[in-house]
Amino acid sequence: DARHRAPAPDIRALRDRTIGSAEFQRVAYGPEPTPTIRRAAGYDPVPMEIEVSAKDAERMLAQVRRVWTALGQEKPYFSVLGEKRFSPALVEANLEAFGKTGRDEIEVLKRRLTALEIDPADHPDAVEYGCGVGRVTVPLAGLFRKVTGFDISEPHLELAQQAARIAGRRNIALAPVKDIRALDVPQHDFFYSRMVLHRNPPPLQAQILRRCLGRMRVGGIAVFQLLTHLEGYRYDTAAWLAAKPVEEPEVHVLRQDIVFGILKELGFQPLHV
């Protein structure tokens, strides 16, 4: 209403003030009891195979690695945030703005954790899957005692290592993803992944969640983002493997019931969705 709009110089300031308000934080991020997950009448789940052979998983991972390694060589920052200002020709002048997006993301994370009454100090060791060039990894390292970042693209990891060095962060360890099922994930208290999982076919998403969350200590917290529905989306492992390899990142779905099944299997309790 006019009372709230009057002091705001523009719509961006109004949005930021609204999102940062105690009322919004309480309503948007406050814990709510969700004892059961119920399906709507007429629910028709998209067929989705998530258990595949080791050979097929290896072929999938190789395809994802090929695409993201090329992106890491050609347009690493743009591949993380697809904005024109972060394209190869312009990113040098916008590196500070790029870094700020990571710091802003961590500020949002901190507010969400506070609303859920979670103190990062109680969860000192963090793992980030899909750390890219270190956009979020570096500010995460200011929140946790140690951060281990994994990525499938070594060119991205090289830039992440450089970003950590420039920031003077010595509590960051980075490692390439060679084999998800054998990934050397350290025991940790906090897991973070955003804008990453949906770039993998459903079987790989399930493997990533099981491998990373399976190494979490009792009482640990996981914060991750993925797509659970996309209108018209279909997936078949044999068809995907038989198709001509693409040159750009793909968008995939992992059904919500599968996600909740994995969490239940590993002993997790959803706090917020």
Rosetta blueprint (number, residue, H / E / L):
1 D L
2 A H
3 R H
4 H H
5 R H
6 A L
7 P L
8 A L
9 P L
10 D L
11 I H
12 R H
13 A H
14 L H
15 R H
16 D H
17 R H
18 T H
19 I H
20 G L
21 S L
22 A H
23 E H
24 F H
25 Q H
26 R H
27 V H
28 A H
29 Y H
30 G L
31 P L
32 E L
33 P L
34 T L
35 P L
36 T L
37 I L
38 R L
39 R L
40 A L
41 A L
42 G L
43 Y L
44 D L
45 P L
46 V L
47 P L
48 M L
49 E L
50 I L
51 E L
52 V L
53 S L
54 A H
55 K H
56 D H
57 A H
58 E H
59 R H
60 M H
61 L H
62 A H
63 Q H
64 V H
65 R H
66 R H
67 V H
68 W H
69 T H
70 A H
71 L H
72 G H
73 Q H
74 E H
75 K L
76 P H
77 Y H
78 F H
79 S H
80 V H
81 L L
82 G L
83 E L
84 K H
85 R H
86 F H
87 S L
88 P L
89 A L
90 L L
91 V H
92 E H
93 A H
94 N H
95 L H
96 E H
97 A H
98 F H
99 G H
100 K H
101 T H
102 G H
103 R H
104 D H
105 E H
106 I H
107 E H
108 V H
109 L H
110 K H
111 R H
112 R H
113 L H
114 T H
115 A H
116 L L
117 E L
118 I L
119 D L
120 P H
121 A H
122 D H
123 H L
124 P L
125 D E
126 A E
127 V E
128 E E
129 Y E
130 G L
131 C L
132 G L
133 V L
134 G L
135 R L
136 V L
137 T H
138 V H
139 P H
140 L H
141 A L
142 G L
143 L L
144 F L
145 R L
146 K E
147 V E
148 T E
149 G E
150 F E
151 D E
152 I L
153 S L
154 E H
155 P H
156 H H
157 L H
158 E H
159 L H
160 A H
161 Q H
162 Q H
163 A H
164 A H
165 R H
166 I H
167 A H
168 G L
169 R L
170 R L
171 N L
172 I E
173 A E
174 L E
175 A E
176 P E
177 V L
178 K L
179 D L
180 I H
181 R H
182 A H
183 L L
184 D L
185 V L
186 P L
187 Q L
188 H E
189 D E
190 F E
191 F E
192 Y E
193 S E
194 R L
195 M L
196 V L
197 L H
198 H H
199 R H
200 N L
201 P L
202 P H
203 P H
204 L H
205 Q H
206 A H
207 Q H
208 I H
209 L H
210 R H
211 R H
212 C H
213 L H
214 G L
215 R L
216 M E
217 R E
218 V E
219 G E
220 G E
221 I E
222 A E
223 V E
224 F E
225 Q L
226 L L
227 L L
228 T L
229 H L
230 L L
231 E L
232 G L
233 Y L
234 R L
235 Y L
236 D L
237 T H
238 A H
239 A H
240 W H
241 L H
242 A H
243 A L
244 K L
245 P L
246 V L
247 E L
248 E L
249 P L
250 E L
251 V L
252 H L
253 V L
254 L L
255 R L
256 Q H
257 D H
258 I H
259 V H
260 F H
261 G H
262 I H
263 L H
264 K H
265 E H
266 L L
267 G L
268 F L
269 Q L
270 P L
271 L L
272 H L
273 V L
